[in-house]
Amino acid sequence: MLAEEKKQFLDDQRQRNAVEGEIGLGKRRYGLDLIREKLATTQGSAIAFNVLVMNLDKLLELLFSLWPAGYSCFWPIEQPATLIWRC
């Protein structure tokens, strides 16, 4: 049982480190450490809005990273006499 408990503890630590890393990123890059709201409900709203912005930024980053590689084949380059496909 001791080995299983140690393995579970290490797995929990890995997950906790990932979450704390995202919180640190939010503080550095998105200004989560600058929240000055006094009421708990407004603090929660500000945090939820920042998390939404973080998720949208990650989604846009993924979309734009895939755009040139995956979808450039579907847009032709127009030349005076012919159409040339990029693929």
Phi and psi in degrees as GROMACS dihedral restraints (atoms count N, CA, C in turn):
[ dihedral_restraints ]
;  ai    aj    ak    al  type     phi  dphi    fc
    3     4     5     6     1   -64.5    20    10
    4     5     6     7     1   -39.9    20    10
    6     7     8     9     1   -67.3    20    10
    7     8     9    10     1   -39.0    20    10
    9    10    11    12     1   -66.4    20    10
   10    11    12    13     1   -39.8    20    10
   12    13    14    15     1   -65.7    20    10
   13    14    15    16     1   -39.0    20    10
   15    16    17    18     1   -65.8    20    10
   16    17    18    19     1   -41.7    20    10
   18    19    20    21     1   -63.3    20    10
   19    20    21    22     1   -42.1    20    10
   21    22    23    24     1   -63.7    20    10
   22    23    24    25     1   -40.7    20    10
   24    25    26    27     1   -62.6    20    10
   25    26    27    28     1   -43.6    20    10
   27    28    29    30     1   -65.6    20    10
   28    29    30    31     1   -39.0    20    10
   30    31    32    33     1   -63.3    20    10
   31    32    33    34     1   -42.2    20    10
   33    34    35    36     1   -62.8    20    10
   34    35    36    37     1   -39.8    20    10
   36    37    38    39     1   -64.1    20    10
   37    38    39    40     1   -40.7    20    10
   39    40    41    42     1   -62.3    20    10
   40    41    42    43     1   -43.6    20    10
   42    43    44    45     1   -66.2    20    10
   43    44    45    46     1   -40.7    20    10
   45    46    47    48     1   -64.2    20    10
   46    47    48    49     1   -39.7    20    10
   48    49    50    51     1   -63.1    20    10
   49    50    51    52     1   -38.7    20    10
   51    52    53    54     1   -65.0    20    10
   52    53    54    55     1   -42.7    20    10
   54    55    56    57     1   -66.5    20    10
   55    56    57    58     1   -45.0    20    10
   57    58    59    60     1   -65.8    20    10
   58    59    60    61     1   -31.5    20    10
   60    61    62    63     1   -64.7    20    10
   61    62    63    64     1   -41.3    20    10
   63    64    65    66     1   -66.0    20    10
   64    65    66    67     1   -37.5    20    10
   66    67    68    69     1   -64.9    20    10
   67    68    69    70     1   -42.3    20    10
   69    70    71    72     1   -62.2    20    10
   70    71    72    73     1   -39.9    20    10
   72    73    74    75     1   -62.6    20    10
   73    74    75    76     1   -41.9    20    10
   75    76    77    78     1   -63.1    20    10
   76    77    78    79     1   -36.7    20    10
   78    79    80    81     1   -69.3    20    10
   79    80    81    82     1   -42.8    20    10
   81    82    83    84     1   -75.0    20    10
   82    83    84    85     1   -46.5    20    10
   84    85    86    87     1   -93.9    20    10
   85    86    87    88     1   -30.8    20    10
   87    88    89    90     1  -115.7    20    10
   88    89    90    91     1     4.7    20    10
   90    91    92    93     1    74.9    20    10
   91    92    93    94     1    29.1    20    10
   93    94    95    96     1   -65.7    20    10
   94    95    96    97     1   -21.7    20    10
   96    97    98    99     1   -80.2    20    10
   97    98    99   100     1    -3.7    20    10
   99   100   101   102     1   -99.8    20    10
  100   101   102   103     1    10.0    20    10
  102   103   104   105     1   -70.6    20    10
  103   104   105   106     1   122.7    20    10
  105   106   107   108     1  -119.9    20    10
  106   107   108   109     1    14.4    20    10
  108   109   110   111     1   -68.9    20    10
  109   110   111   112     1   146.8    20    10
  111   112   113   114     1   -92.6    20    10
  112   113   114   115     1   -41.9    20    10
  114   115   116   117     1   -81.1    20    10
  115   116   117   118     1   148.6    20    10
  117   118   119   120     1   -63.6    20    10
  118   119   120   121     1   -35.8    20    10
  120   121   122   123     1   -69.6    20    10
  121   122   123   124     1   -39.6    20    10
  123   124   125   126     1   -72.7    20    10
  124   125   126   127     1   -32.4    20    10
  126   127   128   129     1   -64.0    20    10
  127   128   129   130     1   -44.5    20    10
  129   130   131   132     1   -61.7    20    10
  130   131   132   133     1   -39.4    20    10
  132   133   134   135     1   -65.5    20    10
  133   134   135   136     1   -42.0    20    10
  135   136   137   138     1   -65.1    20    10
  136   137   138   139     1   -41.4    20    10
  138   139   140   141     1   -66.3    20    10
  139   140   141   142     1   -43.7    20    10
  141   142   143   144     1   -62.8    20    10
  142   143   144   145     1   -39.4    20    10
  144   145   146   147     1   -64.9    20    10
  145   146   147   148     1   -41.1    20    10
  147   148   149   150     1   -65.9    20    10
  148   149   150   151     1   -38.4    20    10
  150   151   152   153     1   -65.4    20    10
  151   152   153   154     1   -39.3    20    10
  153   154   155   156     1   -60.8    20    10
  154   155   156   157     1   -44.1    20    10
  156   157   158   159     1   -64.1    20    10
  157   158   159   160     1   -40.0    20    10
  159   160   161   162     1   -61.9    20    10
  160   161   162   163     1   -42.5    20    10
  162   163   164   165     1   -67.2    20    10
  163   164   165   166     1   -41.2    20    10
  165   166   167   168     1   -64.9    20    10
  166   167   168   169     1   -38.0    20    10
  168   169   170   171     1   -64.3    20    10
  169   170   171   172     1   -41.4    20    10
  171   172   173   174     1   -66.0    20    10
  172   173   174   175     1   -38.9    20    10
  174   175   176   177     1   -65.7    20    10
  175   176   177   178     1   -44.0    20    10
  177   178   179   180     1   -65.4    20    10
  178   179   180   181     1   -38.0    20    10
  180   181   182   183     1   -61.6    20    10
  181   182   183   184     1   -42.2    20    10
  183   184   185   186     1   -65.6    20    10
  184   185   186   187     1   -43.4    20    10
  186   187   188   189     1   -61.5    20    10
  187   188   189   190     1   -46.6    20    10
  189   190   191   192     1   -74.8    20    10
  190   191   192   193     1   -23.5    20    10
  192   193   194   195     1   -74.3    20    10
  193   194   195   196     1   -29.5    20    10
  195   196   197   198     1   -86.2    20    10
  196   197   198   199     1   -20.4    20    10
  198   199   200   201     1   -58.8    20    10
  199   200   201   202     1   -55.2    20    10
  201   202   203   204     1   -66.2    20    10
  202   203   204   205     1   -37.6    20    10
  204   205   206   207     1   -77.8    20    10
  205   206   207   208     1   -42.9    20    10
  207   208   209   210     1   -91.6    20    10
  208   209   210   211     1   -29.9    20    10
  210   211   212   213     1  -114.8    20    10
  211   212   213   214     1    -1.6    20    10
  213   214   215   216     1   -69.7    20    10
  214   215   216   217     1   -18.6    20    10
  216   217   218   219     1   -67.7    20    10
  217   218   219   220     1   -26.3    20    10
  219   220   221   222     1   -85.7    20    10
  220   221   222   223     1    -7.3    20    10
  222   223   224   225     1  -109.3    20    10
  223   224   225   226     1   115.8    20    10
  225   226   227   228     1   -76.1    20    10
  226   227   228   229     1   153.4    20    10
  228   229   230   231     1   -94.8    20    10
  229   230   231   232     1   119.4    20    10
  231   232   233   234     1   -86.1    20    10
  232   233   234   235     1   126.8    20    10
  234   235   236   237     1  -117.2    20    10
  235   236   237   238     1   165.3    20    10
  237   238   239   240     1   -54.4    20    10
  238   239   240   241     1   -44.0    20    10
  240   241   242   243     1  -103.7    20    10
  241   242   243   244     1   -26.6    20    10
  243   244   245   246     1  -138.0    20    10
  244   245   246   247     1   168.2    20    10
  246   247   248   249     1  -102.4    20    10
  247   248   249   250     1   129.1    20    10
  249   250   251   252     1  -114.5    20    10
  250   251   252   253     1   123.2    20    10
  252   253   254   255     1   -85.9    20    10
  253   254   255   256     1   147.4    20    10
  255   256   257   258     1   -76.9    20    10
  256   257   258   259     1   -19.5    20    10
